[in-house]
Amino acid sequence: MTGLTLSNLTVGYRSGRHVTTVLSGVTGAVGAGQMIGLVGPNGAGKSTLLRSVAGLQPSLGGEVQVNGTPTSRMSRRQVARALSTVLTDRVSVARLTCRDVVSLGRHPHSGIGGRLRPHDHAVIDESLRAVGAADLAEAFIGELSDGQRQRVMVARALAQEPSILLLDEPTSFLDPPGRIALLGMLREVCTARSIAVVVCSHDIEAVMRYADTLWVAGRGTTVTIGAPEDLARDGCLEEAFRAEGITFDLRTLTFWQSDEGRPRAVVAGAGTDADLARHTLARAGYRVVEESLATTGTDLASAGTGSTDEGTTPLTVRVVAGGWEVDGTVLSTLADLYELLVSHREGCCASHRGRGGTSAQLGRGTADDGRGCNIAGQGAAGEETTTAPDPGRSTAHRMDADPPDARSRS
């Protein structure tokens, strides 16, 4: 088989007679042109597995095959010609040019003197082009940004002309666009060159967009393998990254603070404005439910938004021309919508506090004054509130909520 095969592999550390097993019984395969995302929480053993597969530390049992041949039967040079790695270690080579760094990838193919032939130079140039770094060839590696440096290190690995590429946290220290750009580039290279790629990363939300399959560490000493969506649906990802108060949202495939106990809300509408409204509701402390699950009635006076009772009508935010409408009031910016939502939620909590609600209930936003919370009624401070918040009013005084998004809709 072309690619990487693991058979009942056990990895960990041996110190004298003491053996620490990190992962055991790992069995899986990565075929040519496939991209695998190796994910899991800190300390789950991802890097240990990657280093053991690469032969950088001994395994405790099982077998690693490269293109159908056990690595135990291969020389170091043979392994290096077939398998390349990009690790998190930052080697101090500040005064080498990018071309010099990439040329190091030709070492497994060079002779005793290390002299580069015309074919080697062609491979180096092509590797730089493949990662979009051809214009950096003569730049010093120490003068590059983190994103540029990572591209050059990937080019160095590609210069080995491997059939298998292992990368440990390649998106570390990169900004969000840089992470997406690097993973997208790896996906393209993987397909174009029929390379089996394994990406170890904490950035699970980005990896899920590009990986064909996920290998999930973190459920004991085992690795669970499956399609990203299947592992999300069956709760594997949430269990592996288990943390109190954190849940995995199947709609967005992202981790969020649990919304259990929050007042319910629904968005009536579609498109980008509806998606932004849902995000704003979640940020303001609401649990967004599907419109089909909502009951009839949309005004705040009849919406029991302070209650988690599934039979109570949730608060409704409508997408309309010019903005978002709540109880007849149209908000032209998401900052205004956020202010209104927080004011309404706090008004419900204040009303419940007067009836002897517990602090735990108030903190979860589960209060209900029995009449629904009408913005035209008494606000949290007891004053009449009949209009949307003033767009120009500063919200810097609010210390118990995230600051609003001040950007206007285009």
N, C-alpha and C positions, 0 to 999 in steps of 0.2 A: 504493500500500500504506500502511495506517495503521501507524505505528510508525517504527522506526529501521532504516536500511539502510546498510551499509558496502560499498563496491565497490573492491577492490584498493587499500585505503588504506595509505599509508606515512606513518609518523610518526617524528619525531626532532627534531634541532636544527640550525639553520643559523647559522653565524658567519662572515660574509664569504663567502669562497669555500669554506670548510670545511663539509661536511655530515656529521652523525652520524646514521645510520639506527638507530632503536631497534627498530621493528617494521615489517614490510613485507608487502604483499600480503594485508592483512586483509580478508576478505570474509565478511559474515554479516548476519543480520537479527534484529530483536527485534519481534515482533508485539504488538498490543494485548492486555493481560492476561497477558503473559509476563514472567517474572523470570529474568534472566541473572546468573550469578555469574562475575565476571572475577577469576581467581585466578592466582597465580604467585609465585615467590620475589622477594626484594628486588632491585631493579634490573632487573627483567624488562621494564619499560615500561608497566605497568598504568595508572599515573596519567598518564603522557604520552599514552596512547591516549585516556583519558577526557577530558583537557583539550583534545585536538585535536578530538574529536567535539563537544565543547561549544562549540568556536570560541574558546577562551581562548588557544590558541596555534595558529599556522598548521601545516597538515599539509604533508608533502613531496610528496604525490602521491595520486591516487585521488579518491574522491568520497564524501561523506556526504549521505544523503537523509533528510529529516524529512517523514514522511507523504507520501512520493512525490516531494517537491520537493528538488532539490539545494540545500544551504545556501548555495552560492555565488550563487544567484539570489534569496536571501531577505535582507531587511533585518534588522538586529539586533533590532528590536522584534518582527518576525515570528518569528524564532528563539526569542526569550525567551518568547513566548506559547505556543510549542509544546514547548519543552524547558527543564527546570529542573535545577539541580545543587545538591548538598550536598557541599562540599569539606572537606578537613581543616583549612583555614585557620581560625584562631580570631579572629574580628573582635572588637575591643574595643568592646562596646556595653553595658557593665555597667549603666548607668542607664536603659536602655530597658526597658519592660515587655515581657512576652512578646507581648502583643497588638500593641505597636508593631513588634516584630521581624517578626511574621507579616504585618503590613500592608505591609511592604516588598515582599512577593511580588506585590502588586497593581500595582506600578509599571508593568509593560508594558501594563496595561489602563487606566491612568489618563490624564487629559488633561495639558495643559501645567502647570496649577497643582497637580497631584497630589492634588486633592480626592477623597475617597472618597465614593461614592454608597451608598445603602442596599444595593444588590446586593453591593458590595465588602465591607461589614461582614458580610453574611450568609455570604459565602465565607470570610472570616477566622474567624468563629465555627465554621463547619463543618469547616474545616481543623484547628482546635484539637481539636475533638471527635473527628475521625478518628484522631488520634494519641494520644488519651487524655490531653490536656493542657488541657482546658477549665477545670479548676480552677486552672490556673496563669496564666490570662490577665492578671491584674493584678500578678503577681509580677515582680520585677526579674530579668532574664536572668542577671545576675552573681551572683545568690544561689541559682541552681539547681545540682543535682548534674549530673554529666556525662551521665547517662542522661536526665534531664529536659531538659537543654539540647539533646541530640540530637533528641529528639522535637519540640521547638519549631522547630529548624532544618528538620526534615522538613515540619512544618506550614507554614513559610514557603515551601518549595518547592511544596507542594500548592496554596497560595494563588494561584500563577501559573496554576492550572488547566491543567497541561501534559498532553500526550499521551505524553511521554517524560520519565522521571526518572532522572538519573545520580547515583550516590552513591559517594564515594571514602572508603573506610575508615570507614563510619558506626558501626562497633562498637568503634572504638579507645577505650581508657580505660574501657570498660564491664566490669562483673563478668559472670561466666557467665550468671546469670539475665537480666541486662540485655541481653546480646547476643542471647539467644534471643528475648526479648520484643520487641526492636526488629525483628529479622528477621521474626518472626511477624506483627508489625503491618504491615511493608512488604508481605508476601505477601498479607495481607487487603486492603490498599489497592489493590495491583496488580490483584487480581481484581475487587474491587467497582467500581473506577473505570475498568477496562479501560485501564490505563496500562502502557506498555512500560517496564520497570524494569531497570537495569543496576547491580549492586552490586559494586564493587571491594573486595576484602577479603583479608587474610591468614588470616582465620579460616575456612579451607577446610572444616573438619569441620562447622561450623555452617551455612555457606552451602550445603553439599551437601544439607542437610535440606529446604531451601526452594526452591532454584533449579530451574527447568525444564531449563535447559541450562547447561553450563559453557563458558567461553572460557578456555583455559589458555595463558598466556604463559610462556616460559622454555625452550622448545626452539629455540634459535637466535633468529632474528628473526620466527618465525612464530607464529600463534595457532591452537591446535587446538580445534575445536568439537565437542561431543557431549554425550550424556546423562551425568550424573555417574557412574552405575554402570558404563557402558561405558568411560569414560576411566580409571576405577579398575582395571577388569578387564584392559585391554590394556596397563597399565603406564605410561600417559601421565603420571598424577599423580606416581608415584614417580620417573619420569625427570625431570620438570620441577623437582621439589624435591630432586633427587639430593644426598645428603649421606652421607658415610662412616658406616657403622654404623646408618643409619636406614632403615626399611622401612615400606611402607604396608600395613596389615593389612586384607585384604579382608573379614574377618568383621565387624569393627567400624567400618570406613571411617575409621580414625584412624592417625596416624603413631606408630610405636613404635621403640625401639631393636631392632636386628636380634637375633633369637633363634637365629641359626645357631650350632651348636656347643654349645648348652645341653642339659642332660639333659631327656629327654622326660617328660611327665606327661599324664594323662587325668582328666577329671572324669566320674564316673558319677552321673547325675541330671539334673534339669531345673529350670527356673524361676530366680527371682532368686538363690537361694542357690548354684546352680550357676554362674551368671554371676559372682557375687562370688568364688567359689572360683577360677575361671579368672583373674580379675584378680589375686588374691593370689598364685597360682602364677607368673604372669608377673613380678610385682614381686619375688618371691623368687628369680628367676633360672632359671625352667623354660620349656621350649618346650611349650605346650599343643597336643596333637593331638586329633583327633576320636576318640570312643570306638570307632567302627567300625574304626579303624585299629589299635587296641590288640590285643595278643595275650592269651591266657588267663593268669590268674595275677595277683593283686593285692597280695600281701604284699611288704613291702620286702625281705625276705630273698631273694626270687626275682626282684625287679625290678632290672634293670640300669640304674638311673636315672643312673648316672654316665657312661653311654655314649650316643653319638648313633647307634649302630647301629640301623637301622630294624627289624632282626629281634629286638631285645631288648625285653622287656616293660617298658613305661613305668610309672612310679609312678602309683598310682591314688588319687584322693581321692573318697570317696563322700559324697553328700548323704544324711543320715539324720535321724531325728527327734531334735531337740535339738542339731544341729550338723553337723559334718563328721567323717568317720571315715577314719583312715589306719592300716592294719595293726592293726586292732582297738582303736585308741585314738580315743575320741570327743573332739573339741575343740568347746567351746561358743561360742568367739568366733573371729573372723578373726585377731585378734592372736595367739591361741594357735596357730592353724593356720600363720600366717606364721613364728612362732618355730620350730615343728617342721620346716617345710620348709627353712628356712635352715640349721638345725642338721644336718639330713640331708645337704643339699648340701655343706656345709663338711666333714662327716665323710667324704664320698666323696673330696673334694679332699685332705684330710689323709692318707687312706689311700694315694692315688695319689702324694702327695709323698714318702711313705716308700719308694715303688718307683722314685723318680727321675723323676717327671713334670716336665715343663717348666713354667715359670711362665706361659707363654702358654696352655698347656693348662689349667692350674689356673684362670686368670683367666676362661676360657670355661666352666668347669664341665664339662669333658669327661672327667674322670677316671673310672676303673672299677677297683675292687679285685679284679675277677675273680669275686667271690662275691656281688656285689650289696651295697648298703649297708644293713645292718639296724640300725635304731635301737636294738635291744636289744643290739647289739654295742658295740665301742669307739667312743666319740665323738671329736670333733676334738681334745680335750685328753687323751684316753686314759682317761676315766672311764666307768663303766657308766651307760648312759642307757636306762631302761626305761619311763619315763612321759612324758606330755606336759609341756611347760614350765609352770611355775607362773604362773597368770594374773597374780599380783601382783608377779612379779619384774620389776624395771626392766630395760629394754633400752637404756638410754641409753649403755651402754658400747660398743655395736656401732657401729663407724664405717664399716664397709664395706658397709652395706646401708641401704635406706630405712627410716625408723622405721615400726613396725607401726601398723595402724589400731586404735586402742584402743577403738573404739565396739563395744558389745555388740550382738548380733542382737536385734531387737525381736520 
